Amino acid sequence: MQFKLTEDQRTMVGTVRALTQDRFKGRALKYMDGSFPWENMKELAELGILGMAVPEEYGGLGLPVFDTALVLEEIAKGCYTTAMAVLGEVGTQTKIIASFAPESIKRRVLPKVCSGDLILAICMTEPHAGTDVANYRTNTEVRGDKLLLNGAKTLISRVDEAGMFIVFTRINKQPGRAGIGCVLIERDTPGFIVTGRHHTMGGENLASITFENCELPLENLILREDGFKKLLNAFNTQRCLNPSISLGLAEGAFEEAIHYARDRTAFGRPIGEFQGMRWKLAEMYRDIEVGRSMLYRACATANPFPDPYEAAIAKIYCNEMAIRVTSEAIQVHGGYGFTDEYPVSRFYRGARYGTLGGGTTETLKELVGKQLMTDFPDKDGFLAMGTF
Ligand SMILES: Cc1cc2nc3c(=O)[nH]c(=O)nc-3n(C[C@H](O)[C@H](O)[C@H](O)COP(=O)(O)OP(=O)(O)OC[C@H]3O[C@@H](n4cnc5c(N)ncnc54)[C@H](O)[C@@H]3O)c2cc1C
């Protein structure tokens, strides 16, 4: 069993690496104030990267989750903010539109995603319920050929930049998870109100939104009640793409740490010649490679959506690994690592996001643990698991 990139994948990743290292990395510090990396997005749109997850008939490249993960990993090695912005265009929201929206919406939305002319946001989290999706209160009434959306969402990314928002909502007040579907709303819809902004330690801004009697055409109903299972399937894509950013951040921090350990001297020799430092670097490298194997394996299960359990364990591991590795990279840099002058502190701040978004570590452990309790084979153990 071997993961070997194809020639096309190597070329694509090499192109993105050159762009990231030559341009995005140098600009990364300025986005820490919450500004959006429009210039980087424009350059990525020109390469077709923003349309990676969009099917070819709508102007995209129609690439699998694996290729998308490789590109995000590479961008994260230079600029976390840009990787997060790209994730918004190649992740769940685009998958939801491409997989479940009516044809008219696909034709209206997807080509603009590819060209970089439309930023899509996704609104799931509510002020009183994030993980606890069964308690969402936002509701959409279906009234003849119109929809009436009411509710509130919070901690939403790219609100100031997005032109359209996918909103997870109860349909006709149906209770529980089964009552949740989703609708599409444009930002200039009367009743769409931004009620607050939250600056984050990763640099980007999040915002809170209220929907007050927002009237939408019926075609904006993308999934009705009973659509929640489908939404979760699309969300499993995010569980491969979020950890690809974690992996990239860990690798970016590792690359910085290696250079620093070679250049910085103490007691008359490079700090990388001390066993304490070399072991640290070896452990960082080991953890990155374990994460890469888990993540690439999870991505390889996507058909078209990844296996939920493979994606969950890859996400749990890569998210926690990235926090550890980026923190160790700061340690290698000594006090300079804590300043803005070296990128490692930025890698660390970005890595802290991983365990929170796309399903928290605790909820994913719960998902995997529950599954193991019922399905782990009594007789043949690991030998009977799907990976052999
Ligand atoms: C940078 C960033 C970007 C984001 N972007 C978006 C976005 O674009 N759209 C969007 O909708 N949301 C977004 N979010 C919000 C994110 O999805 C939520 O923060 C996340 O789902 C957790 O919800 P919560 O914050 O309400 O935490 P809560 O659900 O209140 O959980 C708090 C803590 O309790 C733990 N917990 C909850 N239930 C259990 C349980 N059963 N067992 C054990 N522990 C449990 C959680 O794991 C967590 O540690 C973003 C968040 C961040 C940090």
Ligand as a Chemical Component Dictionary entry (heavy atoms), coordinates in Angstrom:
data_LIG
# 
_chem_comp.id                   LIG 
_chem_comp.type                 NON-POLYMER 
_chem_comp.pdbx_formal_charge   0 
_chem_comp.three_letter_code    LIG 
# 
loop_
_chem_comp_atom.comp_id 
_chem_comp_atom.atom_id 
_chem_comp_atom.alt_atom_id 
_chem_comp_atom.type_symbol 
_chem_comp_atom.charge 
_chem_comp_atom.model_Cartn_x 
_chem_comp_atom.model_Cartn_y 
_chem_comp_atom.model_Cartn_z 
_chem_comp_atom.pdbx_ordinal 
LIG C1  C1  C 0 -12.113 30.108 13.227 1  
LIG C2  C2  C 0 -13.513 29.572 13.299 2  
LIG C3  C3  C 0 -14.302 29.616 12.153 3  
LIG C4  C4  C 0 -15.628 29.172 12.235 4  
LIG N1  N1  N 0 -16.413 29.289 11.109 5  
LIG C5  C5  C 0 -17.701 28.883 11.155 6  
LIG C6  C6  C 0 -18.545 29.024 10.005 7  
LIG O1  O1  O 0 -18.139 29.518 8.944  8  
LIG N2  N2  N 0 -19.835 28.608 10.102 9  
LIG C7  C7  C 0 -20.338 28.059 11.246 10 
LIG O2  O2  O 0 -21.492 27.699 11.267 11 
LIG N3  N3  N 0 -19.562 27.938 12.371 12 
LIG C8  C8  C 0 -18.266 28.329 12.346 13 
LIG N4  N4  N 0 -17.479 28.220 13.462 14 
LIG C9  C9  C 0 -18.058 27.736 14.703 15 
LIG C10 C10 C 0 -17.706 26.277 15.016 16 
LIG O3  O3  O 0 -18.257 25.428 14.055 17 
LIG C11 C11 C 0 -18.233 25.999 16.429 18 
LIG O4  O4  O 0 -17.444 26.783 17.319 19 
LIG C12 C12 C 0 -18.160 24.530 16.802 20 
LIG O5  O5  O 0 -19.104 23.801 16.065 21 
LIG C13 C13 C 0 -18.414 24.297 18.299 22 
LIG O6  O6  O 0 -19.623 24.871 18.689 23 
LIG P1  P1  P 0 -19.650 25.865 19.955 24 
LIG O7  O7  O 0 -18.568 26.866 19.776 25 
LIG O8  O8  O 0 -21.045 26.340 20.118 26 
LIG O9  O9  O 0 -19.230 24.948 21.164 27 
LIG P2  P2  P 0 -20.190 24.030 22.087 28 
LIG O10 O10 O 0 -21.020 23.149 21.204 29 
LIG O11 O11 O 0 -20.892 24.895 23.045 30 
LIG O12 O12 O 0 -19.114 23.151 22.835 31 
LIG C14 C14 C 0 -18.260 23.673 23.853 32 
LIG C15 C15 C 0 -17.307 22.570 24.279 33 
LIG O13 O13 O 0 -18.056 21.456 24.766 34 
LIG C16 C16 C 0 -17.697 20.276 24.068 35 
LIG N5  N5  N 0 -18.855 19.391 23.925 36 
LIG C17 C17 C 0 -20.076 19.669 23.408 37 
LIG N6  N6  N 0 -20.845 18.576 23.405 38 
LIG C18 C18 C 0 -20.097 17.576 23.934 39 
LIG C19 C19 C 0 -20.315 16.190 24.199 40 
LIG N7  N7  N 0 -21.491 15.582 23.884 41 
LIG N8  N8  N 0 -19.323 15.470 24.761 42 
LIG C20 C20 C 0 -18.120 16.057 25.084 43 
LIG N9  N9  N 0 -17.857 17.350 24.862 44 
LIG C21 C21 C 0 -18.831 18.098 24.279 45 
LIG C22 C22 C 0 -17.224 20.763 22.701 46 
LIG O14 O14 O 0 -16.393 19.789 22.058 47 
LIG C23 C23 C 0 -16.478 22.021 23.103 48 
LIG O15 O15 O 0 -15.182 21.689 23.534 49 
LIG C24 C24 C 0 -16.150 28.649 13.433 50 
LIG C25 C25 C 0 -15.333 28.582 14.564 51 
LIG C26 C26 C 0 -14.033 29.038 14.513 52 
LIG C27 C27 C 0 -13.190 28.971 15.754 53 
# 
loop_
_chem_comp_bond.comp_id 
_chem_comp_bond.atom_id_1 
_chem_comp_bond.atom_id_2 
_chem_comp_bond.value_order 
_chem_comp_bond.pdbx_ordinal 
LIG C1  C2  SING 1  
LIG C2  C3  SING 2  
LIG C2  C26 DOUB 3  
LIG C3  C4  DOUB 4  
LIG C4  N1  SING 5  
LIG C4  C24 SING 6  
LIG N1  C5  DOUB 7  
LIG C5  C6  SING 8  
LIG C5  C8  SING 9  
LIG C6  O1  DOUB 10 
LIG C6  N2  SING 11 
LIG N2  C7  SING 12 
LIG C7  O2  DOUB 13 
LIG C7  N3  SING 14 
LIG N3  C8  DOUB 15 
LIG C8  N4  SING 16 
LIG N4  C9  SING 17 
LIG N4  C24 SING 18 
LIG C9  C10 SING 19 
LIG C10 O3  SING 20 
LIG C10 C11 SING 21 
LIG C11 O4  SING 22 
LIG C11 C12 SING 23 
LIG C12 O5  SING 24 
LIG C12 C13 SING 25 
LIG C13 O6  SING 26 
LIG O6  P1  SING 27 
LIG P1  O7  DOUB 28 
LIG P1  O8  SING 29 
LIG P1  O9  SING 30 
LIG O9  P2  SING 31 
LIG P2  O10 DOUB 32 
LIG P2  O11 SING 33 
LIG P2  O12 SING 34 
LIG O12 C14 SING 35 
LIG C14 C15 SING 36 
LIG C15 O13 SING 37 
LIG C15 C23 SING 38 
LIG O13 C16 SING 39 
LIG C16 N5  SING 40 
LIG C16 C22 SING 41 
LIG N5  C17 SING 42 
LIG N5  C21 SING 43 
LIG C17 N6  DOUB 44 
LIG N6  C18 SING 45 
LIG C18 C19 SING 46 
LIG C18 C21 DOUB 47 
LIG C19 N7  SING 48 
LIG C19 N8  DOUB 49 
LIG N8  C20 SING 50 
LIG C20 N9  DOUB 51 
LIG N9  C21 SING 52 
LIG C22 O14 SING 53 
LIG C22 C23 SING 54 
LIG C23 O15 SING 55 
LIG C24 C25 DOUB 56 
LIG C25 C26 SING 57 
LIG C26 C27 SING 58 
# 
